[in-house]
Amino acid sequence: MKSRSKSQSLLMRKIALHIVLTPLAIIWLFPLWMMFVFSTMPDNGIFSPDIVLWPSTNFVENFRNLEADTNFLRAMFISISVAVIYTFLSVLLTSMAGWALARYRFAGRSVVTAIILGTITLPFAVVVIPQFIMVAREFKLANTWVALIVPPLFNSLGVLFMRQSFSMMPNELFDAARVEGVKEWQIFLRIALPLARPTMAALSIILFLASWNNYLWPLLINSRPGMMTAPVALGTLIGLTKVSWGGIMAGAMLLTAPILVVFVLLQRHFIAGIAAGAIK
């Protein structure tokens, strides 16, 4: 009887939770749905006084206009390539830095950690001009893939994120590996990184999203149309006398799709990584 009452109570709690969360989910998804609806409408239909909640048939034409105006497929390819390469390299570098700060004792370690923590408080607007001068004028790397990927590689939040993850791992595990003659780089690659997989997945989503939505730096460092990323390409549709709203909505739909795919593929690891940090 007690077991049955507990199961019924758990079932009622789940039902109540779904009753509360379902309207919230609908409210959150409604702007995405309306973005999709607007992407299928002509420009004059988007600002029609009538309330339209269902898709129309103008998406293909909007996409054709978008591609003709911006070469959007190439811009999407550049954005995807930059985001993937940046995420991989940044996760690798931040993992190495986090491992060093968490597992090695050296003079000034606390000072280095404090400096990295302090850089999080600096807005990007403070460093964007010196960074632009250094990359474009001193290194002459404007309009290159290196300029898009390398300058933002070192992520302070990622270093602290990975440092926290490695600090939670038991020292006995790594000491046993050293006793067995395992080298330090093998301990890092074969033991530490697999254990930190949930944290790395969560960090990968954060970094991929940051690179995917980055607008200011690609706008400043690239002046050639052939090197535009997708957000910058969408920005060119806003002119002084004409704004292609249908093309902007169609491009926004295409920009949203990769983020949803990445999150769906990594959501289990993402939730596990965030939960592990919360427990700590």
N, C-alpha and C positions, 0 to 999 in steps of 0.2 A: 504494500500500500504506500509506504514511504517513497519507494522508488518510482511508483506511478505518479504520485503527487509531484515529485521533483521533475519528472519528465514533462508533465503538464505545465508546471510553472515555467520551465525552460522554454517550452513551445510558446506560451503566452508572451514571454519576454521577447522572443524572436519576432513574433507577429507585431507586437507593439513597436519594436525597433524598426521593422520594415515600414510600418504605417507612418512613422515619423520621418524616416530617411527617404522614402520614395518621392514625396513632394519636393524635398531639397534637391534630390538628383534631377528631377524634371526642371527645376529652376536653373540648375547649373548647366544642363544640356540645352536649354532653350536658345541661348545666344548662338551656340554652334549650329543648331538647326536653322535658325534664321539666316545665319551666314550662308549655309548651303542653299536655302531658298533664294536669297538675293543673288547668288552666283548663277542661278538659272533664269534670271529675269533681265530684260533690257534696262538701260540706264533710266529711261523715263518711267518704267514700272517700279523701280526701287523707291522713288519718291512719290508714288501714287498715294492719294489720301485713303484709298481702300486698304483694309487690313488683309494681307495675303499670308497664309500659313502653309501653303502647299507649293511644291516646286513647279516651275514652268519648263519651257523647252529651249531656253536660249543659252544653255551652258556651253555648247560646242562653239557657238558664234562668239561668246565672250572669251573663250580660250583662244580662238583663232586671232581675235583682235589683240589679246594679251601677248601671244607669241609673235605677232607681226610687229608690235610696238617695242618689245623688250627682249626678244630671243630668250623667253623664260625657261625653256627646257635646258639650255646651256647654263643659265644662272642656277637652276635647281641642281644640275650636276656639280657645279662648283661648290654650292652650299653643302651638299651631301658629302663630297670628297673632303672639304675642309673640316666639317664637323666630325667625320669619322677619324681622320688622321689626327686632328687636334685632341679628340677624346682619348684615343689610344696612347699617344705620346704623353699627354698631361697626366693620365692615370698612372702610367709607368714612372714618370719623374716624381710625382707627388708621393707615390708608394715608396720609392727609394728614399726620399727625404724624410717621410714619416717613419720609416724603419730605422734610419740613423738616429733620429731624435728620440725614438722610443726605446731602443735596445743598446745604444752605445753611450758610454760615459766619456765625455771630453770637456775640456775647459770652455766655458762660455755657452754651454748648451742651453741653459735657462735664458740667457740673453738673446740667443738666436730665436728661441721659441717666442719670447716676448716681442721681438721685432716683427716676426711673421704674424703674430696676433695683432700687432698694431697696424700693419698694412691693410688689414681688413676694413679698418675705419676710414681709409682714404678713398674718396670717390674717384671714379675713373676720370672725371673731368680735370682733376688735379695733375694727373700724369700723362694725359693724352697728348698735350702739346710737346713736352720734352721727348716723349716716345716717338711722336711723328717726326720731329727734327732728327732724332738719332737714326731712325730706320730709313727715312726718305732722303735726307741730305747727307748724313755721314756715311751710311752703309750703301746708299743708292739702291734700295731694294723695293722701291715703289712699283706697283703693278706686277708683283710677283706672288707666287704661291707661298714663298717663305715669309713675306710680309704679313700674309693673312694668318698663318699658322703659328709661327715661332714666338712673336712678342707676347701673346697672352698665355703661353704654355704653363708657366709657373703659377699655380693657383694656391693662394695662402689657405683658403678654406679647405682645399683638398689635402694639403699637407697636414693640417690639424686633424682633419677627419681620419686620415690613415694612421696618424700617430696615435689617436685614441683607440683605433681598432687593434693595432699591434700591441699597445700597452695592456689590453685586456687578455692577451694570450699568456698561458703559463710559461714561466721561465724554464721549468723542468723539462718541457718538451724540447726546447732548443739546446739545453745543456746535454740531454741524452743524445741528440744528434751530433753534437761536437765530440762527445766521448767516442762515438762510433766512427769518427774520422770524416764526417760530412763537412765540406767546405762552406764558408759563409755565404757565398753566392748561391750554392745549392740549397742551403737552409732557407734563404729568402725566396727563391723561385719555386721550390718543390714543397715547402712546408708552410711558410708564412702566407704567401699569396693565395694558395687554395683555401686556407682557413679564413682569409679576409675577403672571399668572393662576394658575400652579400654586401659588404661595405663598398667594394669596388663597383658592384652593379649600381648601387644607389648613387655613388659619385659619378659614374659614367652617365647616368640619366641627367644629373645636374649639369655636368660639363657639356654634354651634347646639346642640351636645351640652351645653355648660355651661348654656345657657338652658333647654334641655329638662329637664334633671335638677335645676334649681334648686328647692329646697324651702323653705329657711329664710326667704328674703326674701319670696316671695309669701305665706307663712304669716303673717308679721309685718305686712305692709303692707295686707293685704286681710282684712276681717272679714265681708264680705257673701258669702253662698253663691253668688250669681250671678257673682262675680269670681274664683272659685277656679280655679287651674290644675289640670291632671290629677294631678300628684304629690300636691298638697294634698288633692284629692278622694279619692284612694286612701287617704291617711292617716286620713280621717274614718271609714273602715270598721273601724278598730281601736278598739273600745269597751272599757269597763271589764268588761263581762260577756259580750260577744259579739264575735267576730271573723269577718267574712265572707271566709274564705280563698278560696273559689271565685271571688267577685267580685274579690278582690285579684289572683288569678292571671290572670283574664280581662283586667282592666285593665292589668296588667303586659305582657301580650302585645300589647295595642293600643298601649302606650307604646313598646314595642321596635320595632314595625314602621316608623315614620317614620325612626328612626335608621338602620335597615338600608337603607331606600330612598335616603336622602341619601348614605350611604357608597357604595352601589353606583353611583349616578350620578356621584359625584365621586372615585371611588377612583383613577383614573388620574392626575388632577391632584394628589390628596393624596399619592400615592407620589412623584410627580415633585417636589413642593414639599419633602417631607421629605428626599429624596435630594439635592436642590440644597443644602439647609442642611448636610447631612452632608459633602458634598464641600467646601464652603467651610471 
